[in-house]
Amino acid sequence: MTASRIASAVAGVLTALLVQATLIGPLTFPVPVSLPALLVIVVGIYAGPGIGMGFGFATGLLADLGSDHPAGVQALCWLAAGLVAGMLGGLATQRGYGARGVAGLAALLGAAASGVVGLVLAILGSHAATALLAARYLIPVGLTDALLGLLLAPLVRTLLQAQGIRSPRPVARLIDTAPSGRV
């Protein structure tokens, strides 16, 4: 992984967390919409399951450390969301889904991730988290994630394809199995 890819990932995560705390969270207060989770899912769709898992875990852990619930809940749930998004994203990009298709897939996965986080927090006994609330907010979270995904999907696709942060392509090398002069 190159330094520019790491810097881009850190900038993306910090921006998503700041926008979540200052705009998205207050505007959608009772509904637990999560822009960082949606970012993890869209990155997983476009970049694959390996990057989705790593990006999901790192983003979730950073979000966990800034919250009052048990650390690791969002990290594990977003790791799984990045993995599933990467696996399904390969199928979606092969079939030629555009930004709307990716936004729809991201909305479904975002609502599922939000529901799983709510259920795990309810099981762990976190304050104000119940299974009923997790189920009640699935549809509003999905609709809001679809709207945010329509803005996020083209932006992430463009940034991941930018020359400065594109992953290096593997170089094909010929391996000489027999040293010269020997048979």
Disulfide bonds with the S-S distance in Angstrom:
none
